Amino acid sequence: MSTVPTVNLSSGYDFPLIGYGTFGGNDAPEQVYKAAKAALEAGYRHFDTAYVYQTEEALGKAIKESNVDRQDLFITTKLWQHFHAPEHVRPVFERSLKNLQMDYVDLYLMHWPMSFKFTGYEFDEIRIKPGADQKQTHVPIIDTWREMEKLVKDGLVRSIGVSNFTIPMLEDLLSKCEIPPSVNQVEIHPNLPQEKLLSYCKSNNIILTAYSPIGNPGYRKKTLKTVDEPLVKEIADKYNKTPVQVILNWGVNRGYAVIPKSVTPSRIAANLEYFKMDEKDVDAITELGKQSINRTCNPTVIFGPDNNIFAGEQ
């Protein structure tokens, strides 16, 4: 097994650049339980979950049953939009801790910059129905962030960060916060290389994490998947790797974390393999992606038109 590189976060903690993502569908809890056990066995130590995924409990159970020490793991979970009002941040975080069977998490992220009306803590009370037009309640981000900072000060969270934040959102938060965000988790893949955001975050000591790091296979019906591109296959042959391994390592070689997901043990193990790529190969894949920019996780589609937070972005 190759050694997974780490970076040192602004909070002072080491952050593995390849992790296991636990987002899934209705059967995700059972799948994640089995897959997380395989991931732990394969050598993963960075796991990414979220309250809304309903996979925290399954992940926590798999970890509890493993022989891996908690101190050797890096666990990320996230705050959902219905809980941005300051009085709801700690109660829902404590639910996450209980689900995970842990007394702290390594990284707590604000899942999206939008805030929604509080409707209860249960999953069926926060489920977003297809075609819904979810209205924002406009809780100031800094108000939510202050409560997240308190979790750090109380020893419940080691690092805090954000997800799906644009450069202007980060600039605003950095101008007001006491504890700066260590991480910004966003969609990054060859068809959305996020060069400006990557450059900005590097200059401000914020590490990016890429969700959907190989894109979303099968999502674009009429577009050639990046893993099928002749150039990617050529680079894969050069390193004697698979196209998926090339795309994941394209991300790691650019300096950010990737959190691929799979339920197949052989693919789980393969996704963890790190290798150094020549700069010209990294640049070639970036240029390839610029030819067909595509965002697969569109908040206006998921949450409704009131949530067009990426207007003007790539």
C-alpha positions as CSV (number, residue, x, y, z in Angstrom):
1,M,0.0,0.0,0.0
2,S,1.3,3.4,-0.9
3,T,1.7,6.1,1.7
4,V,-1.1,8.6,1.6
5,P,0.4,12.2,1.8
6,T,-0.9,14.6,4.4
7,V,-0.9,18.4,4.8
8,N,-0.8,20.4,7.9
9,L,-4.0,22.4,8.4
10,S,-4.1,26.0,9.8
11,S,-5.4,24.4,13.0
12,G,-2.1,22.5,13.3
13,Y,-3.5,19.0,12.6
14,D,-2.4,16.6,9.8
15,F,-5.0,16.0,7.1
16,P,-4.7,12.9,4.9
17,L,-5.2,13.8,1.2
18,I,-7.1,10.7,0.3
19,G,-10.2,9.8,2.3
20,Y,-13.4,7.7,2.0
21,G,-16.7,9.4,1.2
22,T,-19.9,8.1,2.7
23,F,-22.6,9.9,0.8
24,G,-25.2,7.5,-0.7
25,G,-28.9,6.7,-1.3
26,N,-31.6,5.0,0.7
27,D,-29.5,1.9,1.3
28,A,-26.4,4.0,2.2
29,P,-26.2,3.1,5.9
30,E,-25.9,-0.7,5.3
31,Q,-23.6,-0.2,2.4
32,V,-21.4,2.3,4.3
33,Y,-21.1,0.0,7.2
34,K,-19.7,-2.8,5.1
35,A,-17.6,-0.5,2.8
36,A,-16.2,1.4,5.8
37,K,-15.0,-1.9,7.3
38,A,-13.3,-2.7,4.0
39,A,-11.8,0.8,3.8
40,L,-10.4,0.5,7.3
41,E,-8.8,-2.8,6.4
42,A,-7.4,-1.3,3.2
43,G,-5.7,1.4,5.2
44,Y,-8.0,4.4,5.0
45,R,-7.7,6.7,8.0
46,H,-9.7,9.8,6.7
47,F,-13.5,9.4,6.6
48,D,-16.0,12.0,5.4
49,T,-19.6,11.9,6.5
50,A,-22.5,14.3,7.3
51,Y,-25.5,14.5,9.5
52,V,-27.8,14.6,6.5
53,Y,-26.2,11.5,4.9
54,Q,-27.6,9.3,7.6
55,T,-24.3,7.4,7.5
56,E,-22.7,8.7,10.7
57,E,-24.0,5.8,12.8
58,A,-22.9,3.1,10.3
59,L,-19.4,4.7,10.1
60,G,-19.2,4.9,13.8
61,K,-20.2,1.3,14.2
62,A,-17.6,0.1,11.7
63,I,-14.9,2.1,13.4
64,K,-15.9,0.8,16.8
65,E,-15.6,-2.8,15.6
66,S,-12.2,-2.2,14.0
67,N,-8.8,-2.4,15.7
68,V,-7.9,1.1,14.6
69,D,-7.2,3.6,17.4
70,R,-9.4,6.7,17.3
71,Q,-6.4,8.9,17.5
72,D,-5.1,7.5,14.2
73,L,-8.3,8.5,12.4
74,F,-9.4,11.8,10.8
75,I,-13.2,12.1,10.9
76,T,-15.2,14.8,9.1
77,T,-18.9,15.5,9.5
78,K,-21.1,18.5,8.6
79,L,-23.8,20.9,9.7
80,W,-26.9,20.9,7.6
81,Q,-28.7,24.1,6.5
82,H,-31.8,23.7,8.8
83,F,-29.5,24.1,11.8
84,H,-27.7,27.4,11.1
85,A,-29.5,29.4,13.8
86,P,-27.1,29.6,16.7
87,E,-29.3,27.8,19.1
88,H,-29.4,24.7,16.9
89,V,-25.7,24.2,16.1
90,R,-24.5,22.5,19.3
91,P,-27.6,20.2,19.7
92,V,-27.3,18.8,16.2
93,F,-23.6,18.5,16.6
94,E,-24.1,16.5,19.8
95,R,-26.4,14.2,17.8
96,S,-23.5,13.6,15.3
97,L,-21.2,12.8,18.1
98,K,-23.7,10.3,19.5
99,N,-24.2,8.7,16.1
100,L,-20.4,8.4,15.6
101,Q,-19.9,7.1,19.1
102,M,-17.1,9.6,19.5
103,D,-16.2,12.4,22.0
104,Y,-14.8,14.7,19.3
105,V,-14.5,15.0,15.5
106,D,-11.4,16.2,13.6
107,L,-13.3,18.5,11.2
108,Y,-16.7,20.0,11.3
109,L,-17.9,21.7,8.1
110,M,-20.7,24.1,7.4
111,H,-22.3,22.0,4.6
112,W,-23.7,24.8,2.5
113,P,-23.7,28.6,3.0
114,M,-27.5,28.8,2.8
115,S,-29.7,28.6,5.9
116,F,-33.2,27.1,6.0
117,K,-36.1,27.2,8.4
118,F,-35.7,24.9,11.4
119,T,-38.2,22.1,11.2
120,G,-36.9,19.6,13.7
121,Y,-33.9,17.4,14.2
122,E,-35.2,14.1,12.7
123,F,-34.2,13.1,9.2
124,D,-37.8,13.0,7.9
125,E,-38.2,16.6,9.1
126,I,-35.3,17.9,7.1
127,R,-35.7,15.9,3.9
128,I,-35.7,18.0,0.8
129,K,-38.5,16.9,-1.6
130,P,-37.7,16.7,-5.3
131,G,-38.8,19.9,-7.1
132,A,-39.0,21.9,-3.9
133,D,-38.2,25.6,-3.8
134,Q,-36.5,25.8,-0.4
135,K,-36.4,29.4,0.8
136,Q,-33.4,30.8,2.6
137,T,-33.8,32.3,6.1
138,H,-30.5,34.3,5.7
139,V,-29.0,33.6,9.1
140,P,-25.7,35.4,8.9
141,I,-22.9,33.0,8.3
142,I,-20.7,34.5,11.0
143,D,-23.5,33.9,13.6
144,T,-23.4,30.2,12.7
145,W,-19.6,30.2,12.6
146,R,-19.3,31.7,16.1
147,E,-21.1,28.6,17.5
148,M,-18.8,26.4,15.5
149,E,-15.8,28.2,17.0
150,K,-17.2,27.5,20.5
151,L,-17.1,23.8,19.7
152,V,-13.4,24.1,19.0
153,K,-12.8,26.0,22.2
154,D,-14.7,23.3,24.2
155,G,-12.6,20.6,22.7
156,L,-15.4,18.9,20.8
157,V,-14.0,19.8,17.4
158,R,-10.3,20.1,16.4
159,S,-10.8,22.0,13.1
160,I,-13.7,23.8,11.5
161,G,-14.3,24.6,7.9
162,V,-16.9,25.2,5.2
163,S,-18.2,23.5,2.1
164,N,-19.5,24.9,-1.2
165,F,-18.1,28.4,-0.5
166,T,-17.0,30.8,-3.2
167,I,-14.1,33.2,-3.0
168,P,-16.4,36.2,-2.0
169,M,-17.9,34.1,0.8
170,L,-14.5,33.1,2.1
171,E,-13.3,36.7,2.0
172,D,-16.3,37.8,4.0
173,L,-15.8,35.0,6.6
174,L,-12.1,35.6,6.9
175,S,-12.7,39.3,7.6
176,K,-15.0,38.5,10.6
177,C,-14.0,35.2,12.1
178,E,-11.7,34.4,15.1
179,I,-10.8,30.9,14.0
180,P,-10.2,30.8,10.2
181,P,-11.7,27.9,8.1
182,S,-9.1,25.1,7.7
183,V,-10.9,23.4,4.8
184,N,-13.4,24.3,2.0
185,Q,-15.0,21.2,0.5
186,V,-16.3,21.8,-3.0
187,E,-17.0,20.0,-6.2
188,I,-13.7,19.5,-8.2
189,H,-13.0,17.2,-11.1
190,P,-11.5,17.6,-14.5
191,N,-14.7,19.2,-15.9
192,L,-14.7,21.7,-13.0
193,P,-11.0,22.3,-12.2
194,Q,-11.7,25.3,-9.9
195,E,-8.3,27.0,-10.7
196,K,-9.2,30.4,-9.3
197,L,-10.6,28.9,-6.1
198,L,-7.6,26.6,-5.7
199,S,-5.2,29.5,-6.1
200,Y,-7.1,31.7,-3.6
201,C,-7.3,28.9,-1.0
202,K,-3.6,28.1,-1.3
203,S,-2.7,31.8,-0.7
204,N,-5.0,31.9,2.4
205,N,-3.9,28.6,4.0
206,I,-7.2,26.9,3.3
207,I,-7.1,23.3,2.1
208,L,-9.6,22.2,-0.5
209,T,-11.4,18.8,-0.4
210,A,-12.9,17.6,-3.7
211,Y,-16.2,15.8,-3.6
212,S,-17.2,14.0,-6.8
213,P,-13.5,13.9,-7.6
214,I,-13.9,11.9,-10.8
215,G,-17.1,13.8,-11.8
216,N,-20.3,11.9,-11.7
217,P,-20.1,8.9,-14.0
218,G,-23.3,8.4,-15.9
219,Y,-24.6,11.9,-15.0
220,R,-23.9,13.5,-18.4
221,K,-25.7,11.2,-20.9
222,K,-24.2,12.7,-24.0
223,T,-20.8,13.8,-22.8
224,L,-17.7,11.6,-22.9
225,K,-16.7,10.7,-19.4
226,T,-13.3,12.0,-18.4
227,V,-12.2,8.5,-17.5
228,D,-12.9,7.5,-21.1
229,E,-10.9,10.3,-22.6
230,P,-8.0,9.0,-24.8
231,L,-5.6,11.4,-23.0
232,V,-6.5,10.0,-19.6
233,K,-6.1,6.4,-20.8
234,E,-2.7,7.3,-22.3
235,I,-1.5,8.8,-19.0
236,A,-2.9,5.8,-17.1
237,D,-0.9,3.4,-19.4
238,K,2.2,5.5,-18.7
239,Y,2.0,5.0,-14.9
240,N,0.4,1.5,-15.2
241,K,-2.6,2.7,-13.3
242,T,-6.4,2.9,-14.0
243,P,-8.0,6.1,-15.4
244,V,-9.8,6.5,-12.1
245,Q,-6.5,6.4,-10.2
246,V,-5.1,8.9,-12.6
247,I,-7.9,11.4,-12.0
248,L,-7.8,11.0,-8.2
249,N,-4.1,11.5,-8.2
250,W,-4.5,14.5,-10.6
251,G,-6.3,16.1,-7.6
252,V,-3.8,15.1,-4.9
253,N,-0.9,16.2,-7.1
254,R,-2.7,19.6,-7.4
255,G,-2.5,19.9,-3.6
256,Y,-6.0,19.1,-2.3
257,A,-7.8,16.1,-0.7
258,V,-10.1,13.7,-2.6
259,I,-12.9,11.6,-1.0
260,P,-13.9,9.0,-3.6
261,K,-16.7,6.6,-2.7
262,S,-17.2,3.0,-3.7
263,V,-18.8,-0.1,-2.1
264,T,-16.5,-2.5,-4.0
265,P,-13.6,-3.6,-1.8
266,S,-11.1,-3.9,-4.8
267,R,-12.0,-0.4,-5.9
268,I,-11.9,1.0,-2.4
269,A,-8.3,-0.3,-2.1
270,A,-7.3,0.9,-5.6
271,N,-8.6,4.4,-4.8
272,L,-6.2,4.7,-1.9
273,E,-3.1,4.3,-4.1
274,Y,-1.1,7.5,-4.3
275,F,1.6,8.2,-6.9
276,K,3.5,11.2,-8.1
277,M,2.6,12.5,-11.5
278,D,4.7,14.6,-13.9
279,E,3.5,18.3,-13.9
280,K,2.9,18.1,-17.7
281,D,0.4,15.3,-17.2
282,V,-1.4,17.2,-14.4
283,D,-1.6,20.3,-16.6
284,A,-2.8,18.3,-19.6
285,I,-5.8,16.9,-17.7
286,T,-6.6,20.4,-16.4
287,E,-6.6,21.8,-19.9
288,L,-8.7,18.9,-21.1
289,G,-11.4,19.7,-18.5
290,K,-11.5,23.4,-19.5
291,Q,-13.0,22.3,-22.9
292,S,-16.3,21.2,-21.2
293,I,-16.8,22.9,-17.8
294,N,-19.7,21.2,-16.0
295,R,-21.0,21.4,-12.5
296,T,-22.9,18.2,-11.5
297,C,-24.1,19.3,-8.0
298,N,-26.3,22.3,-8.8
299,P,-28.0,23.8,-5.7
300,T,-30.8,25.4,-7.8
301,V,-31.7,21.9,-9.0
302,I,-31.4,20.3,-5.5
303,F,-32.9,23.1,-3.4
304,G,-34.7,25.4,-5.8
305,P,-34.1,28.7,-7.6
306,D,-33.7,30.7,-4.3
307,N,-30.4,29.0,-3.9
308,N,-28.4,30.1,-6.9
309,I,-25.2,30.6,-4.9
310,F,-22.9,29.9,-7.9
311,A,-24.3,32.6,-10.2
312,G,-21.3,34.0,-12.1
313,E,-19.0,31.1,-11.1
314,Q,-17.7,28.4,-13.4
